[in-house]
Amino acid sequence: MKTFASKSKFTNSYKHAPLIHEPQLAGNCKEIRQRAESIYHARGGMAGMTLNDWLKAEMDLKRELAETITKTEDKIMKTTNSDLTVDICAEDGSRTRFYQNEEERVDKTLRQLVTPRLFSQPLLTLASKHSVSAIPTRTVDMILVHTESPPPLPLPPGWADLSETGGEAFLDMTEPEEPQLAQEGMLLAEVHTVGDWMARLRLKTALPATIQESRVLWNHFLEIPVIPFHLQLGGIGLINPAKIVRVTVCPGMPGISETAVPVDLLESVRA
């Protein structure tokens, strides 16, 4: 592990930010880097914890942004349970936002988005009386649907729940806790996509009884046409599996660790 003995060395260590890029934090890597550097120096520059510094800075900024957005929305608009916002997160790192507040149209939008065929159609067409937008689904990494009244998730077989979780879940996960998570059928996963989008998920399984069932469950998860999950702040996320570049799951799954390449994840840097 590299030792950071000075401010310049710390800054250079994040010349390329860690591959931790949530849709809510897009465009804020510079500020996260500055916050992580402040945390690093505040704790005396102890080596070996720079990734934790980055995660802590990311969580703090995300919390502040969420508070700011909430305050702003309270001032400029009156929201109802029918309000719906759709974010299209693309492979080029761009995000396009759509909005609907008519109850009947909100219900129709949810029905059309929450379907296993979402990414199998060539075009995703979004329209209103003002405009029509057509987006090739092959360019879409994930879709975030923000609403106070989300529909039930179409969960794949063997999964009891998939929910967005914060970075603190990964920071708090120590070795003694791993067996307990496994016994409860819980997994923590980071899903990274082509466009540098990332979703941290808490997955609850139906506790497969055998190693073979565990392997089948994991393989099926990567092959399903859409990966749905609950958003922390209300709504649902929909990941396009064809755009995934890496999924990291902890703790390790029995039956998979024994047959995989025997190495541990150290870091992931985007050049």
C-alpha positions in Angstrom: 0.0 0.0 0.0 1.4 3.4 -1.0 2.1 5.8 1.9 1.0 9.4 1.4 3.5 11.6 3.3 2.5 15.0 1.8 -0.4 16.9 0.4 1.0 16.7 -3.1 1.3 12.9 -2.9 -2.3 12.6 -1.7 -3.5 14.8 -4.6 -1.5 12.7 -7.1 -3.0 9.6 -5.7 -6.4 10.8 -6.9 -5.2 12.2 -10.3 -7.6 9.6 -11.6 -10.5 9.3 -9.2 -11.6 5.9 -7.9 -14.3 4.3 -10.1 -17.1 5.4 -7.7 -19.4 7.5 -9.7 -23.1 7.6 -8.7 -25.6 9.4 -10.9 -26.4 11.8 -8.1 -22.7 12.9 -7.9 -22.0 13.2 -11.6 -19.6 16.2 -12.3 -18.5 16.5 -8.6 -15.3 14.5 -8.7 -13.1 17.6 -8.1 -15.1 18.5 -4.9 -15.1 14.9 -3.7 -11.3 14.8 -4.2 -10.9 18.0 -2.2 -13.1 16.8 0.7 -11.2 13.4 0.7 -7.9 15.3 1.0 -9.2 17.4 3.9 -10.4 14.2 5.7 -7.0 12.6 5.0 -5.1 15.5 6.6 -7.6 15.8 9.5 -6.8 12.3 10.6 -3.1 12.9 10.5 -2.3 11.4 7.1 -2.4 7.8 8.2 -1.6 5.5 5.2 -3.9 2.7 3.9 -7.3 4.5 4.3 -7.5 6.7 1.3 -10.4 4.8 -0.3 -12.3 5.2 3.0 -11.6 8.9 2.9 -13.0 9.1 -0.6 -16.2 7.1 0.4 -16.7 9.3 3.4 -16.3 12.5 1.2 -18.8 11.0 -1.3 -21.4 10.2 1.3 -21.1 13.7 2.9 -21.6 15.4 -0.4 -24.4 13.2 -1.4 -26.2 13.9 1.8 -25.7 17.7 1.4 -27.0 17.6 -2.2 -30.1 15.6 -1.2 -30.8 18.2 1.5 -30.4 21.1 -1.0 -32.6 19.5 -3.6 -35.3 18.9 -1.0 -35.2 22.5 0.2 -35.3 23.8 -3.3 -38.2 21.7 -4.4 -40.2 22.7 -1.3 -39.7 26.4 -2.3 -40.4 26.3 -6.0 -43.1 23.6 -6.5 -45.8 21.8 -4.7 -45.3 18.1 -5.3 -47.9 15.3 -5.1 -47.6 11.5 -4.9 -48.2 11.6 -8.7 -45.0 13.5 -9.5 -42.5 11.4 -11.4 -39.0 12.2 -12.7 -37.2 9.9 -15.1 -33.4 10.1 -15.5 -31.8 8.3 -18.5 -28.2 7.6 -17.7 -26.3 7.0 -20.9 -23.1 5.2 -21.9 -21.4 8.5 -22.7 -21.8 9.7 -19.1 -24.7 12.1 -19.9 -28.0 12.2 -18.0 -31.3 13.3 -19.6 -34.2 14.1 -17.3 -38.0 13.8 -18.0 -40.9 14.9 -15.9 -44.6 14.0 -15.5 -47.2 15.0 -12.9 -50.5 13.8 -14.4 -51.7 10.8 -12.4 -53.0 8.8 -15.4 -49.8 9.4 -17.4 -47.6 8.6 -14.4 -49.3 5.2 -14.2 -48.9 4.6 -17.9 -45.2 5.6 -17.7 -44.5 3.2 -14.9 -46.2 0.3 -16.7 -44.2 1.0 -19.8 -40.9 1.2 -18.0 -41.2 -1.6 -15.5 -41.1 -4.4 -17.9 -38.6 -7.2 -18.7 -38.7 -6.0 -22.4 -37.5 -2.5 -21.6 -34.0 -2.8 -23.1 -34.8 -5.4 -25.7 -36.7 -2.9 -27.9 -34.5 -0.8 -30.3 -35.8 2.6 -29.2 -37.1 4.1 -26.0 -39.5 6.8 -27.0 -40.6 9.5 -24.5 -43.2 12.0 -25.6 -45.4 14.8 -24.4 -47.5 17.4 -26.2 -44.4 19.6 -26.4 -41.8 17.2 -27.7 -40.8 13.6 -28.7 -37.5 12.0 -27.7 -36.2 8.8 -29.1 -33.2 7.1 -27.4 -31.5 3.9 -28.7 -31.7 1.4 -25.8 -28.3 0.1 -26.7 -26.9 3.5 -25.4 -28.7 3.4 -22.0 -26.8 2.2 -19.0 -29.6 2.6 -16.4 -32.8 4.4 -15.8 -33.8 6.0 -12.5 -37.5 6.6 -11.9 -38.1 8.9 -8.9 -41.6 8.7 -7.4 -43.2 8.5 -4.0 -45.4 5.6 -5.2 -43.3 3.1 -7.0 -44.8 -0.1 -8.3 -43.7 -3.6 -7.0 -40.4 -4.8 -8.4 -40.5 -7.6 -11.0 -37.8 -9.5 -9.1 -35.9 -12.4 -10.8 -36.4 -15.9 -9.4 -34.5 -16.5 -6.1 -34.3 -12.9 -5.1 -36.4 -11.5 -2.2 -35.3 -7.8 -2.6 -32.9 -5.5 -4.4 -32.4 -2.0 -2.8 -30.0 0.9 -3.2 -27.7 1.3 -0.2 -25.2 3.9 0.7 -21.4 3.7 0.9 -21.6 3.4 4.7 -22.8 -0.2 4.2 -19.4 -1.0 2.6 -17.4 1.0 5.0 -19.0 -0.7 8.0 -18.6 -4.2 6.6 -15.8 -5.8 8.6 -14.7 -9.5 8.5 -16.7 -10.6 11.6 -19.9 -9.4 10.0 -19.5 -11.3 6.7 -20.7 -14.7 8.0 -23.8 -13.0 9.5 -24.6 -11.3 6.2 -24.3 -14.6 4.4 -26.5 -16.4 7.0 -29.2 -13.8 6.5 -29.1 -14.2 2.7 -27.7 -10.7 2.3 -25.2 -9.6 -0.3 -23.7 -6.1 -1.0 -23.0 -5.4 -4.6 -21.4 -2.6 -6.6 -22.5 -2.5 -10.2 -20.4 -0.4 -12.6 -21.5 0.4 -16.2 -19.9 1.6 -19.4 -20.8 5.2 -18.8 -19.1 5.2 -15.4 -22.4 5.0 -13.6 -22.5 3.0 -10.4 -25.2 1.5 -8.2 -24.6 0.1 -4.7 -27.1 -2.5 -4.0 -28.2 -4.6 -1.0 -29.4 -8.0 -2.4 -31.6 -10.3 -0.3 -31.7 -13.9 -1.6 -34.1 -16.7 -0.8 -31.2 -18.6 0.9 -30.4 -21.3 -1.7 -29.7 -24.6 0.1 -26.9 -25.9 -2.1 -23.7 -24.7 -3.8 -25.2 -25.6 -7.2 -28.3 -23.4 -6.5 -26.1 -20.6 -5.4 -24.2 -20.7 -8.7 -27.4 -20.9 -10.7 -28.8 -17.9 -8.8 -25.7 -15.8 -9.5 -25.5 -16.7 -13.2 -29.2 -16.0 -13.7 -28.8 -12.5 -12.0 -26.2 -11.5 -14.7 -28.4 -12.9 -17.5 -31.8 -11.3 -16.8 -32.9 -8.6 -19.3 -33.4 -5.9 -16.7 -32.0 -5.6 -13.1 -34.6 -3.6 -11.0 -33.9 -2.1 -7.6 -35.5 0.2 -5.1 -34.0 3.8 -4.8 -33.1 5.0 -1.3 -35.0 8.3 -1.8 -38.1 6.7 -3.4 -38.6 5.1 -6.8 -37.0 2.4 -8.8 -33.8 1.9 -10.8 -33.5 -0.2 -13.9 -30.0 -1.4 -15.0 -29.2 -2.6 -18.5 -27.2 -5.8 -18.0 -25.6 -5.4 -21.4 -23.9 -2.2 -20.2 -22.3 -3.7 -17.1 -18.5 -3.7 -17.0 -18.1 -5.0 -13.4 -20.1 -6.3 -10.5 -18.4 -6.8 -7.2 -20.2 -8.7 -4.5 -19.4 -9.3 -0.8 -19.2 -11.5 1.1 -18.0 -14.1 -1.4 -20.6 -16.6 -2.5 -20.0 -20.3 -1.7 -19.2 -22.4 -4.7 -18.1 -19.4 -6.8 -14.9 -18.4 -4.9 -13.6 -21.9 -5.2 -13.8 -22.0 -9.0 -12.9 -18.3 -9.8 -9.4 -16.8 -10.2 -8.1 -16.6 -6.6 -7.4 -12.8 -6.2 -8.8 -10.0 -4.1 -10.0 -6.6 -5.4 -7.4 -3.9 -4.5 -8.5 -0.9 -6.5 -10.2 0.2 -9.7 -8.9 3.3 -11.6 -10.4 4.9 -14.7 -7.7 6.2 -17.0 
